[in-house]
């Protein structure tokens, strides 16, 4: 909350649709930045239609109706999920919006009794704020997960959610 005169403005994190016009614009901007900072075969960001899949939960941060950011959680297995499409608007950066979105995603993952979260992000300096955000929330670097492969343009991170969660696998979950 930020005081503004005698009024108080609140940021609300709520489930939303990635197909809403303002969200689509933010996701298009996100994809454009990903392709501008990483080689095409290293871009793993999802567009609005992919984010509408049933295994994905999607949230936005809004203040007085204005979009500030978004984030998603993609179910990988019964106990694991991946954070996707974390993005804030240029005007929202530095206000803690990404931390609020991440906190909501973590809370949802815990409510679902998920044991482990993963994410993939880039290695370029552009992604340094994301690295700091995730590290502050306990994420650590890990090997590739799910269908990802080692890539010099990707950083893979994980977070165990529940005490006694399985240790970080040293191979992809789909390998024997």
Residue pairs with C-beta under 8 A, 6 or more apart in sequence:
1 8
1 9
1 10
1 11
2 8
2 9
3 9
9 63
9 64
10 63
11 61
11 62
11 63
11 68
11 95
11 97
11 100
12 61
12 62
12 63
13 59
13 60
13 61
13 100
13 101
13 104
14 59
14 60
14 62
15 57
15 58
15 59
16 23
16 58
16 59
16 60
16 70
17 23
17 52
17 58
18 24
18 27
18 48
18 49
18 51
18 52
18 58
18 70
18 72
18 85
19 48
19 49
19 52
20 60
22 67
23 48
23 60
23 67
23 70
24 48
26 67
26 69
26 70
26 87
26 89
27 46
27 47
27 48
27 51
27 70
27 85
27 87
28 47
29 87
30 45
30 85
30 87
31 43
31 45
31 47
33 126
34 43
34 45
34 122
35 43
37 122
37 124
37 126
37 127
38 122
38 124
38 153
39 153
42 122
42 151
42 153
42 154
44 120
44 148
44 154
45 84
45 85
46 56
46 72
46 84
46 85
50 56
51 58
51 72
51 84
51 85
52 58
53 74
55 74
55 75
56 72
56 73
56 74
56 75
56 84
57 72
57 73
57 108
58 70
58 71
58 72
58 85
59 70
59 71
59 72
59 101
59 104
59 105
60 67
60 68
60 69
60 70
61 67
61 68
61 69
61 70
61 88
61 92
61 97
61 100
61 101
62 68
67 89
68 88
68 89
68 91
68 92
68 95
68 97
69 86
69 87
69 88
69 89
69 92
69 97
69 98
69 101
70 85
70 86
70 87
70 101
71 83
71 84
71 85
71 86
71 87
71 98
71 101
71 102
71 104
71 105
72 83
72 84
72 85
72 86
72 105
73 81
73 82
73 83
73 84
73 105
73 108
73 109
73 117
74 81
74 82
74 83
74 84
75 81
76 82
76 118
76 145
76 146
76 173
77 173
79 113
79 114
79 115
79 116
79 166
80 114
80 115
80 116
80 117
80 118
80 145
80 173
81 109
81 112
81 114
81 116
81 117
81 118
82 117
82 118
82 119
82 120
82 145
82 146
83 102
83 105
83 117
83 118
83 119
84 119
86 98
86 101
86 102
86 119
86 130
88 97
88 98
88 101
93 129
98 129
98 130
98 133
99 133
99 136
99 137
102 133
102 134
102 137
103 137
106 117
106 137
106 159
106 161
109 117
109 161
110 161
110 162
113 162
114 161
114 162
115 160
115 161
115 162
115 165
115 166
116 158
116 159
116 160
116 161
116 165
116 166
116 168
117 139
117 158
117 159
117 161
118 142
118 145
118 146
118 156
118 157
118 158
119 134
119 139
119 156
119 157
119 158
120 148
120 154
120 155
120 156
120 157
121 127
121 130
121 131
121 134
121 154
121 155
121 157
122 130
122 153
122 154
122 155
123 152
123 153
123 154
123 155
124 153
127 155
131 155
134 157
134 159
137 159
138 159
139 157
139 158
139 159
140 157
140 158
140 159
140 168
141 155
141 156
141 157
142 156
142 157
142 158
142 168
143 150
143 156
143 168
143 169
143 170
143 171
143 172
144 150
144 151
144 154
144 156
144 172
145 156
145 158
145 169
145 172
145 173
146 172
146 173
146 174
147 172
147 174
148 154
148 156
148 172
158 168
160 166
160 168
